[in-house]
Amino acid sequence: MAQSTTFRTSTSTSTSTSTSTKQDTLADHVVEFLSRVSRALRDLADSADHAAKMVRKADAARRS
């Protein structure tokens, strides 16, 4: 009976470690995803700034 209890504890610890590893892996994927989203949003903001600048330039040229 003692061996069975030890085995269960060992399995439980193994499962816990496996879950922790899965959570770490998931966290890494989430961080990578958010990093890419952040980069995409910065690029989009840069593009919007550039487009606004071009519109102002075209508007100024049209007025002159």
QUIZI-V657398 format. One record per helix or strand of 2 or more residues. SS is the DSSP state (a for helix, b for strand). FROM is the first residue (numbers start at 1). TO is the last residue. Records with the same first field share a line. If there is no record, write none. Layout:
SS->FROM-TO  FROM-TO
//
This chain:
a->2-63
//
